[in-house]
């Protein structure tokens, strides 16, 4: 009996322990499951995202240009996507404010490295901004964008992974401006033309050029063609995809450096130099040496130049030579003097330069107001009807007391009529005014930049789209309230969204980029006895208005050229011009009215020497067609008025007639 009682008690205890165990297990499970999201969040927060940033060219940049910003990321965790985000809200000191969020989508690999190059305005970088990596709703990393803004110096990029290899440029200057050499690792060479614009020149050997990626080499070639200066050090095998270099490689040899001393105008020479060039190619110009023993030569490529040395700039004899800095100074100055046309890439953020195009918004008119004469006629009729005619009519009927009713009725009818007329003239949708410039390269592409202003009688959101690769900055007037705007830059397209823009408030887009579908103006020009002969064919997709050819102090007017149309230069049809800019403004009246005024004011900032040389003629025209850098809104927004005016420019070679020789 005692044993049975004892066994029962033990059974009940085991049952209780099992129950307690189940409750404890349930409690632990609930605790673990409940804590799992927090543990996952902590794990996400602990993901190692290392972000390093380099602004400009080895930390240096110009405030008047788009500045390359190289971002390297090391991501630990599962593969995902994120956005590099930069918030901008800075005054540009010209009545405009850069305001918006700039985003660049980026793929984050699983436990690996990735990099991204973004573009930011130099004059905004000086104010101190940051870049953040955001994935979902979490900010994974933030870094300040700091660098050294420089002015009144010529930034010269030397492609090398060793900063010591820039010492050969110490003490050199370019066109009375000191040279500041910066070492560029091959991975840091920009991949866009306007991101190379802050460099006065690029120096590289053929192996270093070969180490660049395909897109980097393409951008560098395009930059030279648009007016850049590339100095290639040492001869070697031709580069695939590049134009022929000035020098032909040969057997290495030792030669006298005296021709370099003569070129630089200094004595004594550097002694003996090791060279590897055998001859000069084609129409290249020899600056030092001879055709059989060249030391220095150059070739014109589009608006730019490629110079090539037969020696290494790090030759010990050169580095020890007292005239080394003077030689490089002579190279830079001679390159400036030999340049046939101005660069197609201007200082985009210079207040007196291309940034002045944003004044196009000043021409936006919310209402198409009638002329003063129309208002005069309306008020004259009202005065006559409400005065003499009303008095005569009431006097004849002996109803003078009706004036208390008649006159208010006449006033009400007049007011309603004017209000109805104003309502009929009120725009029903978006108003857009845009101006731009396309500098044609002559091979189907060109560098384009533009400013577009838009506003609406209704508040709401706006969305616009530009070609991929465009650099875009949203702007507003300093005296208008800020609204949310986002620019998302993808390879396929650049999307711009403005949110909750108040009615009648002007917003702006300032854009730039390479236009690869703008075509060219095909020419065949010959100089015979001081007269220009030849043809001009419009191979662009645009109707060109007020086409003019400027050459050797003369301006030839050709009128309108539709796509595919060809015109012949009239014999003796040119008129002498002292200031081609003012004469062209008088010829092209579109530059003195409406939106053209901001474009005409910008044109006046071009130097007179930007016209042409004896071996080059400048073609200039305007088009009212919409170009890619002047986007139209996408979506359901109705466009009431979309006015555009784009300046087209191209430089064309002029050959000399054999008969004239």
C-alpha positions as CSV (number, residue, x, y, z in Angstrom):
1,X,0.0,0.0,0.0
2,X,2.8,2.3,0.8
3,X,4.6,1.5,-2.4
4,X,1.5,2.3,-4.4
5,X,1.1,5.6,-2.7
6,X,4.8,6.4,-3.3
7,X,4.6,5.5,-7.0
8,X,1.6,7.7,-7.5
9,X,3.3,10.7,-5.8
10,X,6.3,10.2,-8.1
11,X,4.1,10.0,-11.2
12,X,2.4,13.2,-10.3
13,X,5.8,14.9,-9.8
14,X,7.0,13.7,-13.2
15,X,3.8,15.0,-14.8
16,X,4.3,18.4,-13.2
17,X,8.0,18.5,-14.4
18,X,6.9,17.6,-17.9
19,X,4.3,20.3,-17.8
20,X,6.8,22.8,-16.5
21,X,9.2,21.7,-19.2
22,X,6.6,22.2,-21.9
23,X,5.8,25.7,-20.6
24,X,9.5,26.5,-20.3
25,X,10.2,25.3,-23.9
26,X,7.2,27.3,-25.2
27,X,8.5,30.4,-23.3
28,X,12.0,30.0,-24.8
29,X,10.6,29.5,-28.3
30,X,8.4,32.6,-28.1
31,X,11.3,34.5,-26.7
32,X,13.6,33.4,-29.5
33,X,11.0,33.9,-32.3
34,X,10.1,37.4,-30.9
35,X,13.7,38.4,-30.6
36,X,14.7,37.1,-34.1
37,X,13.7,40.2,-36.0
38,X,15.7,42.3,-33.6
39,X,18.6,40.0,-34.0
40,X,18.3,40.2,-37.8
41,X,18.1,43.9,-37.6
42,X,21.2,44.0,-35.4
43,X,22.9,41.8,-37.9
44,X,21.9,44.1,-40.8
45,X,23.2,47.0,-38.7
46,X,26.5,45.2,-38.2
47,X,27.0,44.6,-41.9
48,X,30.4,45.9,-42.7
49,X,30.0,48.6,-45.3
50,X,33.2,50.4,-45.8
51,X,33.0,53.5,-48.0
52,X,36.0,55.5,-49.2
53,X,35.6,58.7,-51.3
54,X,38.0,60.7,-53.4
55,X,36.8,64.1,-54.7
56,X,38.2,65.6,-57.9
57,X,41.6,64.7,-59.2
58,X,43.7,63.5,-56.3
59,X,41.6,65.8,-54.1
60,X,41.9,68.9,-56.3
61,X,39.1,70.3,-58.4
62,X,37.8,73.5,-60.1
63,X,34.7,75.2,-58.9
64,X,33.5,76.0,-62.4
65,X,33.1,72.5,-63.6
66,X,31.4,69.2,-62.9
67,X,33.7,67.3,-60.5
68,X,34.2,63.6,-60.5
69,X,33.7,61.8,-57.2
70,X,35.1,58.3,-57.0
71,X,33.4,56.1,-54.4
72,X,34.7,52.6,-53.4
73,X,32.5,50.3,-51.3
74,X,33.2,47.0,-49.6
75,X,30.0,45.2,-48.6
76,X,29.8,42.3,-46.3
77,X,26.4,40.5,-46.5
78,X,24.0,39.2,-49.1
79,X,23.8,40.8,-52.5
80,X,21.4,43.7,-52.6
81,X,20.9,47.1,-54.2
82,X,21.1,50.6,-52.8
83,X,21.4,54.2,-53.8
84,X,24.2,56.7,-53.4
85,X,22.4,59.9,-52.3
86,X,23.6,63.5,-52.1
87,X,21.2,66.2,-50.9
88,X,21.9,69.6,-52.4
89,X,20.6,73.0,-51.1
90,X,23.1,75.7,-51.9
91,X,22.8,79.2,-53.5
92,X,24.8,79.6,-56.8
93,X,25.1,83.4,-56.3
94,X,23.3,84.2,-59.6
95,X,19.8,84.3,-58.2
96,X,19.4,80.5,-58.5
97,X,19.7,77.8,-55.9
98,X,20.7,74.2,-56.5
99,X,18.1,72.3,-54.6
100,X,17.3,68.6,-54.8
101,X,18.3,65.0,-54.1
102,X,20.7,63.4,-56.5
103,X,20.6,59.6,-56.6
104,X,22.7,56.9,-58.3
105,X,21.5,53.3,-58.0
106,X,24.2,50.8,-57.2
107,X,24.4,47.0,-56.9
108,X,26.1,45.8,-53.7
109,X,27.7,42.4,-54.3
110,X,27.8,39.6,-51.8
111,X,30.9,40.1,-49.6
112,X,32.8,42.0,-52.2
113,X,34.0,45.4,-53.6
114,X,32.3,47.7,-56.0
115,X,32.8,51.3,-57.1
116,X,30.9,54.2,-58.6
117,X,31.8,57.5,-60.3
118,X,29.3,60.3,-59.7
119,X,29.3,64.0,-60.8
120,X,28.7,67.0,-58.6
121,X,29.0,70.8,-59.3
122,X,32.3,72.2,-58.0
123,X,30.8,75.3,-56.6
124,X,28.4,73.2,-54.4
125,X,31.2,70.9,-53.2
126,X,32.9,73.9,-51.7
127,X,29.9,74.4,-49.3
128,X,30.4,71.0,-47.6
129,X,28.1,68.2,-48.4
130,X,27.9,64.4,-47.7
131,X,27.1,61.2,-49.7
132,X,25.1,58.4,-48.1
133,X,24.6,54.8,-49.1
134,X,21.0,53.9,-48.5
135,X,19.5,50.4,-48.9
136,X,15.8,50.2,-48.3
137,X,15.1,52.5,-45.4
138,X,18.5,52.0,-43.8
139,X,21.5,54.3,-44.2
140,X,24.4,51.9,-44.3
141,X,27.2,54.5,-44.5
142,X,27.8,58.2,-44.8
143,X,31.0,60.1,-45.8
144,X,31.8,63.8,-46.2
145,X,32.8,65.1,-49.6
146,X,35.9,67.1,-49.0
147,X,38.6,68.3,-51.4
148,X,40.7,71.3,-52.4
149,X,39.0,73.8,-54.6
150,X,41.6,75.6,-56.7
151,X,41.5,78.6,-59.0
152,X,44.0,80.5,-61.2
153,X,46.0,77.3,-61.7
154,X,46.1,74.7,-64.5
155,X,45.3,71.2,-63.3
156,X,47.4,68.7,-65.3
157,X,46.6,65.1,-64.8
158,X,49.5,62.6,-65.0
159,X,48.2,59.0,-65.3
160,X,50.4,57.1,-62.9
161,X,50.0,55.2,-59.6
162,X,53.1,56.9,-58.2
163,X,52.6,60.6,-57.1
164,X,56.4,61.0,-57.5
165,X,56.1,60.7,-61.2
166,X,54.5,64.2,-61.4
167,X,57.7,65.9,-60.3
168,X,58.8,66.7,-63.9
169,X,56.1,69.4,-64.1
170,X,57.3,71.2,-61.0
171,X,57.7,74.9,-61.7
172,X,55.9,74.8,-65.1
173,X,53.2,77.1,-66.2
174,X,50.5,77.2,-68.9
175,X,49.6,80.5,-70.5
176,X,50.8,82.5,-67.5
177,X,49.0,80.2,-65.1
178,X,50.9,77.9,-62.7
179,X,50.6,74.2,-63.4
180,X,49.4,72.0,-60.6
181,X,50.2,68.4,-61.5
182,X,48.0,65.6,-60.0
183,X,48.7,61.9,-60.2
184,X,45.7,59.9,-61.5
185,X,45.6,56.2,-60.8
186,X,44.2,54.3,-63.9
187,X,41.1,53.5,-61.9
188,X,40.5,57.2,-61.2
189,X,40.5,58.5,-64.8
190,X,36.9,59.8,-65.4
191,X,34.6,58.1,-67.8
192,X,32.7,61.2,-69.0
193,X,33.9,64.1,-71.1
194,X,32.5,66.9,-68.8
195,X,34.3,65.2,-65.8
196,X,37.6,65.7,-67.7
197,X,36.8,69.3,-68.3
198,X,38.5,70.5,-65.1
199,X,41.9,69.3,-66.5
200,X,44.0,71.6,-68.7
201,X,46.0,68.6,-70.0
202,X,46.5,64.9,-69.5
203,X,50.0,63.3,-69.6
204,X,50.3,59.5,-70.1
205,X,52.6,56.9,-71.6
206,X,51.3,54.4,-74.2
207,X,51.3,51.5,-71.6
208,X,49.3,53.7,-69.2
209,X,46.8,54.6,-71.8
210,X,46.5,50.9,-72.7
211,X,45.7,50.1,-69.1
212,X,42.6,52.2,-69.1
213,X,39.2,50.6,-69.6
214,X,37.4,50.9,-72.9
215,X,34.9,53.5,-71.6
216,X,37.8,55.5,-70.1
217,X,39.7,55.5,-73.3
218,X,36.5,56.5,-75.2
219,X,35.9,59.4,-72.8
220,X,39.5,60.6,-73.1
221,X,39.4,60.5,-77.0
222,X,36.1,62.4,-77.0
223,X,37.6,65.0,-74.6
224,X,40.6,65.5,-76.9
225,X,38.3,65.8,-79.9
226,X,36.2,68.4,-78.0
227,X,39.3,70.6,-77.3
228,X,41.5,68.8,-74.7
229,X,45.2,68.4,-74.7
230,X,46.8,65.0,-74.4
231,X,50.6,64.6,-74.1
232,X,51.8,61.1,-74.8
233,X,55.3,60.4,-73.5
234,X,57.4,57.9,-75.5
235,X,56.7,56.2,-78.7
236,X,55.3,52.7,-79.0
237,X,52.8,50.5,-80.8
238,X,49.6,52.2,-82.0
239,X,46.6,52.1,-79.7
240,X,43.5,50.3,-81.0
241,X,40.7,52.7,-81.5
242,X,42.9,55.8,-81.3
243,X,43.9,58.1,-84.1
244,X,47.5,57.7,-85.3
245,X,49.9,59.3,-82.9
246,X,52.4,61.9,-84.2
247,X,55.5,59.7,-83.8
248,X,56.5,56.3,-85.3
249,X,58.3,54.0,-82.9
250,X,61.9,53.0,-83.7
251,X,65.0,51.5,-82.1
252,X,66.0,53.0,-78.8
253,X,69.0,55.4,-79.2
254,X,70.8,58.2,-77.5
255,X,70.6,61.7,-79.1
256,X,71.5,65.2,-78.2
257,X,68.9,67.2,-76.2
258,X,70.0,70.5,-77.9
259,X,66.8,70.7,-80.0
260,X,64.7,70.8,-76.8
261,X,66.9,73.6,-75.4
262,X,66.3,75.5,-78.7
263,X,62.6,74.9,-78.5
264,X,62.4,76.1,-74.9
265,X,64.7,79.0,-75.6
266,X,67.1,78.1,-72.7
267,X,70.7,77.1,-72.4
268,X,72.5,74.8,-71.7
269,X,70.8,71.6,-72.9
270,X,70.1,68.4,-71.0
271,X,73.0,66.6,-72.7
272,X,72.1,63.2,-74.1
273,X,68.5,61.7,-74.1
274,X,67.2,58.2,-74.7
275,X,64.5,58.2,-77.4
276,X,62.5,55.5,-79.1
277,X,61.0,57.3,-82.2
278,X,62.2,56.8,-85.7
279,X,60.1,59.3,-87.7
280,X,57.1,61.7,-87.7
281,X,53.8,60.5,-89.0
282,X,51.7,62.1,-91.8
283,X,50.9,65.7,-91.3
284,X,52.2,65.9,-87.7
285,X,54.1,69.1,-86.8
286,X,57.6,68.8,-85.6
287,X,58.5,71.1,-82.7
288,X,61.9,69.8,-81.7
289,X,64.3,67.6,-83.7
290,X,64.0,66.5,-87.3
291,X,61.9,64.0,-89.3
292,X,64.7,61.4,-89.0
293,X,65.3,62.2,-85.3
294,X,62.2,63.7,-83.8
295,X,62.0,64.7,-80.2
296,X,58.6,66.4,-80.0
297,X,55.7,66.6,-82.4
298,X,51.9,67.3,-82.3
299,X,48.8,66.5,-84.3
300,X,45.5,68.3,-84.4
301,X,42.5,66.1,-83.5
302,X,39.2,67.8,-83.9
303,X,39.3,70.9,-81.6
304,X,42.0,69.4,-79.5
305,X,45.6,68.2,-79.8
306,X,47.8,65.2,-79.2
307,X,51.4,66.0,-78.4
308,X,54.0,63.3,-78.2
309,X,57.5,63.1,-76.9
310,X,60.2,60.6,-78.0
311,X,61.6,60.5,-74.5
312,X,60.4,59.8,-71.0
313,X,59.8,62.9,-68.8
314,X,61.4,61.0,-66.0
315,X,64.8,60.7,-67.8
316,X,67.4,61.6,-65.2
317,X,69.1,64.0,-67.6
318,X,65.9,66.0,-68.0
319,X,65.1,66.0,-64.3
320,X,68.5,67.4,-63.6
321,X,68.3,70.0,-66.4
322,X,67.7,73.6,-65.2
323,X,65.6,74.2,-68.3
324,X,63.1,71.3,-67.7
325,X,60.3,73.5,-66.3
326,X,60.8,76.0,-69.1
327,X,60.5,73.2,-71.7
328,X,57.2,72.0,-70.3
329,X,56.0,75.6,-70.1
330,X,56.9,76.1,-73.8
331,X,54.9,72.9,-74.6
332,X,51.8,74.1,-72.8
333,X,52.0,77.6,-74.3
334,X,52.7,76.4,-77.8
335,X,49.7,74.1,-77.5
336,X,47.5,77.0,-76.6
337,X,48.8,79.1,-79.5
338,X,48.5,76.2,-82.0
339,X,44.9,75.5,-81.0
340,X,42.6,76.2,-84.0
341,X,39.3,76.3,-82.2
342,X,38.1,76.9,-78.6
343,X,37.0,73.9,-76.5
344,X,33.5,72.7,-76.8
345,X,33.3,72.1,-73.1
346,X,32.9,75.5,-71.3
347,X,33.1,76.3,-67.6
348,X,29.5,75.2,-66.9
349,X,29.2,76.8,-63.5
350,X,30.9,80.1,-64.1
351,X,28.4,82.8,-63.2
352,X,29.4,84.9,-66.3
353,X,29.4,81.8,-68.5
354,X,27.1,79.0,-69.3
355,X,25.3,79.2,-65.9
356,X,23.8,82.5,-67.2
357,X,21.6,80.4,-69.5
358,X,19.3,79.8,-66.5
359,X,18.0,83.4,-66.9
360,X,15.7,81.8,-69.5
361,X,13.1,81.5,-66.7
362,X,12.8,85.3,-66.6
363,X,11.0,85.2,-70.0
364,X,8.3,82.8,-68.8
365,X,4.9,84.7,-68.9
366,X,2.0,83.1,-67.2
367,X,-0.5,85.1,-69.3
368,X,-0.4,86.3,-72.9
369,X,-1.3,89.9,-72.0
370,X,-3.0,92.1,-74.7
371,X,-1.2,95.2,-75.9
372,X,-1.7,98.6,-74.3
373,X,-3.6,99.8,-77.3
374,X,-6.2,97.0,-76.8
375,X,-6.7,98.0,-73.2
376,X,-7.0,101.7,-74.3
377,X,-9.8,100.9,-76.7
378,X,-11.7,98.8,-74.1
379,X,-11.5,101.6,-71.5
380,X,-12.4,104.2,-74.0
381,X,-15.5,102.3,-75.0
382,X,-16.4,101.8,-71.3
383,X,-16.0,105.6,-70.6
384,X,-18.2,106.5,-73.5
385,X,-20.9,104.0,-72.7
386,X,-20.9,104.6,-69.0
387,X,-20.7,108.4,-69.5
388,X,-22.3,110.3,-72.4
389,X,-24.3,107.5,-73.8
390,X,-25.8,106.4,-70.5
391,X,-26.6,110.0,-69.6
392,X,-28.2,110.7,-73.0
393,X,-30.3,107.5,-72.9
394,X,-31.5,108.1,-69.3
395,X,-32.1,111.8,-70.0
396,X,-34.3,111.0,-73.0
397,X,-36.4,108.6,-70.9
398,X,-36.5,110.9,-67.9
399,X,-35.1,108.0,-65.8
400,X,-32.1,109.7,-64.2
401,X,-32.6,107.8,-61.0
402,X,-31.9,104.5,-63.0
403,X,-28.3,105.5,-63.0
404,X,-27.9,103.9,-59.6
405,X,-28.7,100.6,-61.4
406,X,-27.4,101.1,-64.9
407,X,-23.9,102.2,-64.0
408,X,-23.2,99.3,-61.6
409,X,-24.6,96.9,-64.2
410,X,-22.3,98.3,-66.8
411,X,-19.3,98.0,-64.4
412,X,-20.2,94.5,-63.5
413,X,-20.6,93.5,-67.2
414,X,-17.2,95.1,-68.1
415,X,-15.5,93.4,-65.1
416,X,-17.0,90.0,-66.0
417,X,-16.0,90.5,-69.7
418,X,-12.4,91.3,-68.7
419,X,-12.3,88.4,-66.3
420,X,-13.6,86.0,-68.9
421,X,-11.1,87.2,-71.4
422,X,-8.3,86.8,-68.9
423,X,-9.6,83.3,-68.2
424,X,-9.6,82.4,-71.8
425,X,-6.0,83.5,-72.1
426,X,-4.9,81.6,-69.0
427,X,-2.7,78.6,-70.0
428,X,-4.3,75.2,-69.3
429,X,-1.1,73.3,-68.8
430,X,2.7,73.5,-68.4
431,X,4.8,76.4,-69.8
432,X,8.3,75.5,-70.8
433,X,11.1,77.7,-72.0
434,X,14.5,76.2,-72.8
435,X,17.8,77.3,-74.4
436,X,20.9,75.3,-75.1
437,X,24.1,74.9,-77.1
438,X,25.4,72.0,-79.1
439,X,29.0,72.1,-80.2
440,X,29.3,69.6,-83.1
441,X,32.4,67.5,-83.4
442,X,32.0,67.0,-87.2
443,X,31.6,63.2,-86.9
444,X,28.0,62.8,-85.8
445,X,28.4,63.7,-82.1
446,X,28.7,66.8,-80.0
447,X,28.8,68.3,-76.5
448,X,25.5,69.7,-75.4
449,X,24.4,71.8,-72.5
450,X,21.1,73.5,-71.7
451,X,18.9,75.2,-69.2
452,X,15.1,74.7,-69.1
453,X,12.5,76.6,-67.0
454,X,9.0,75.4,-66.4
455,X,5.9,76.3,-64.4
456,X,2.2,75.5,-64.3
457,X,-1.0,77.3,-63.3
458,X,-1.8,74.3,-61.1
459,X,0.3,72.9,-58.2
460,X,1.4,69.3,-58.4
461,X,4.2,66.9,-59.4
462,X,6.3,67.0,-62.6
463,X,8.4,64.3,-64.1
464,X,11.0,64.7,-66.9
465,X,13.4,62.3,-68.6
466,X,16.8,62.8,-70.2
467,X,19.3,60.5,-72.0
468,X,21.4,58.3,-69.9
469,X,24.8,59.8,-69.0
470,X,23.4,63.3,-68.6
471,X,24.6,65.4,-65.7
472,X,21.6,67.2,-64.2
473,X,21.2,69.8,-61.5
474,X,17.6,70.9,-60.4
475,X,17.4,74.6,-59.6
476,X,15.0,77.1,-58.1
477,X,14.9,80.8,-57.6
478,X,16.4,82.0,-54.3
479,X,13.2,83.9,-53.5
480,X,10.9,80.9,-54.0
481,X,10.0,78.1,-51.5
482,X,11.9,74.8,-51.7
483,X,10.1,71.7,-52.9
484,X,11.2,68.1,-53.0
485,X,13.0,67.1,-56.2
486,X,14.9,63.9,-57.0
487,X,17.3,63.2,-59.9
488,X,17.9,59.5,-60.5
489,X,20.9,58.8,-62.8
490,X,20.9,55.4,-64.6
491,X,22.8,54.2,-67.6
492,X,19.7,54.0,-69.7
493,X,18.1,57.3,-68.7
494,X,18.1,60.1,-66.2
495,X,14.8,60.7,-64.4
496,X,13.9,63.9,-62.7
497,X,10.9,64.3,-60.4
498,X,9.6,67.5,-58.8
499,X,6.9,67.1,-56.1
500,X,4.2,69.5,-54.9
501,X,5.4,72.5,-56.9
502,X,3.2,75.5,-56.1
503,X,1.2,77.1,-58.9
504,X,3.1,79.7,-61.0
505,X,6.4,78.9,-59.3
506,X,9.3,78.4,-61.8
507,X,11.7,75.5,-61.5
508,X,14.8,74.8,-63.6
509,X,16.9,72.0,-65.0
510,X,20.6,72.6,-65.9
511,X,22.0,69.8,-68.0
512,X,25.0,68.7,-69.9
513,X,26.3,65.6,-71.7
514,X,27.5,64.1,-75.0
515,X,24.9,64.0,-77.8
516,X,25.8,61.1,-80.0
517,X,22.9,61.6,-82.4
518,X,23.1,65.3,-83.3
519,X,24.7,64.7,-86.7
520,X,27.0,67.2,-88.4
521,X,27.2,70.0,-90.8
522,X,29.1,68.5,-93.8
523,X,31.4,71.0,-95.6
524,X,33.8,71.2,-98.4
525,X,35.7,74.5,-98.1
526,X,38.6,75.8,-100.2
527,X,40.6,79.0,-99.9
528,X,41.3,80.4,-103.3
529,X,42.9,83.9,-103.6
530,X,41.5,84.9,-100.2
531,X,37.9,83.9,-101.0
532,X,36.0,81.0,-99.6
533,X,34.5,78.5,-102.0
534,X,32.6,75.3,-101.2
535,X,29.3,73.7,-100.0
536,X,27.5,73.3,-96.8
537,X,25.1,70.4,-96.2
538,X,22.8,70.0,-93.1
539,X,23.3,66.4,-91.9
540,X,21.7,67.1,-88.5
541,X,18.1,66.1,-87.7
542,X,17.2,69.8,-87.1
543,X,16.1,72.6,-89.3
544,X,18.9,75.2,-89.0
545,X,17.9,78.9,-89.1
546,X,20.1,81.8,-89.9
547,X,23.1,79.7,-90.9
548,X,26.3,81.7,-91.1
549,X,29.9,80.9,-92.0
550,X,32.6,83.0,-90.3
551,X,36.1,83.0,-91.8
552,X,39.0,85.4,-92.0
553,X,37.1,88.5,-90.9
554,X,34.1,87.8,-93.1
555,X,30.6,86.5,-92.4
556,X,28.6,84.7,-95.1
557,X,24.9,84.4,-94.6
558,X,23.2,81.2,-95.9
559,X,19.7,81.5,-94.4
560,X,17.7,78.3,-93.6
561,X,19.0,74.8,-94.1
562,X,16.5,71.9,-93.7
563,X,17.8,68.4,-92.9
564,X,19.6,67.1,-95.9
565,X,19.7,70.4,-97.8
566,X,22.9,71.6,-99.4
567,X,23.8,75.2,-100.3
568,X,26.8,76.6,-102.2
569,X,28.9,79.4,-100.8
570,X,28.0,82.5,-103.0
571,X,31.1,83.9,-104.8
572,X,32.0,87.1,-103.0
573,X,28.9,86.8,-100.8
574,X,30.6,87.4,-97.5
575,X,30.5,90.7,-95.7
576,X,33.4,92.0,-93.7
577,X,32.9,91.8,-89.9
578,X,34.9,93.4,-87.1
579,X,32.8,91.8,-84.4
580,X,31.2,88.7,-85.6
581,X,29.2,88.3,-82.4
582,X,27.3,91.6,-82.7
583,X,26.9,91.1,-86.5
584,X,25.5,87.6,-86.0
585,X,23.1,89.0,-83.4
586,X,21.9,91.6,-85.9
587,X,21.4,88.9,-88.5
588,X,19.7,86.3,-86.2
589,X,16.9,88.3,-84.6
590,X,15.8,85.3,-82.5
591,X,18.7,86.0,-80.2
592,X,17.3,89.4,-79.3
593,X,13.7,88.5,-78.5
594,X,12.0,86.3,-75.9
595,X,13.9,83.3,-74.7
596,X,16.7,84.1,-77.2
597,X,17.8,87.0,-75.1
598,X,19.5,84.8,-72.5
599,X,21.1,82.8,-75.3
600,X,22.3,86.0,-77.0
601,X,23.7,87.3,-73.7
602,X,25.6,84.1,-73.3
603,X,26.9,84.4,-76.9
604,X,28.3,87.8,-76.1
605,X,30.6,86.2,-73.5
606,X,32.4,84.3,-76.2
607,X,35.7,85.8,-77.1
608,X,36.0,87.2,-80.7
609,X,39.0,84.9,-81.2
610,X,36.5,82.0,-80.9
611,X,35.5,82.5,-84.6
612,X,38.0,80.7,-86.6
613,X,41.5,80.7,-88.1
614,X,42.8,80.7,-91.7
615,X,42.6,76.9,-91.8
616,X,39.2,76.6,-90.1
617,X,35.8,78.2,-90.7
618,X,33.1,78.5,-88.0
619,X,29.6,77.6,-88.8
620,X,26.9,78.9,-86.5
621,X,23.1,78.6,-86.5
622,X,20.0,78.2,-84.3
623,X,17.2,75.7,-84.2
624,X,13.8,75.8,-82.6
625,X,13.6,72.0,-82.6
626,X,13.7,70.3,-79.2
627,X,17.1,68.7,-78.5
628,X,17.8,65.8,-76.1
629,X,19.2,68.1,-73.4
630,X,15.8,70.0,-73.4
631,X,13.4,67.2,-72.2
632,X,9.7,67.4,-72.2
633,X,7.6,66.2,-69.2
634,X,6.5,62.6,-69.3
635,X,3.2,61.4,-67.8
636,X,-0.2,62.9,-68.0
637,X,0.8,66.6,-67.6
638,X,-0.6,68.7,-70.5
639,X,2.0,71.1,-72.1
640,X,0.5,74.4,-73.2
641,X,3.6,76.1,-74.5
642,X,7.1,74.6,-75.1
643,X,9.5,77.2,-76.6
644,X,13.1,76.2,-77.3
645,X,16.1,77.8,-79.0
646,X,19.4,76.0,-79.4
647,X,22.6,77.4,-80.7
648,X,24.5,75.1,-83.1
649,X,28.3,75.5,-83.8
650,X,30.9,73.6,-85.7
651,X,34.4,74.2,-87.0
652,X,35.2,73.0,-90.5
653,X,38.6,72.6,-92.2
654,X,39.5,75.0,-95.1
655,X,42.0,73.6,-97.6
656,X,44.1,75.9,-99.8
657,X,43.6,75.8,-103.5
658,X,46.6,74.5,-105.5
659,X,45.9,77.2,-108.2
660,X,46.2,79.9,-105.6
661,X,49.7,78.6,-104.6
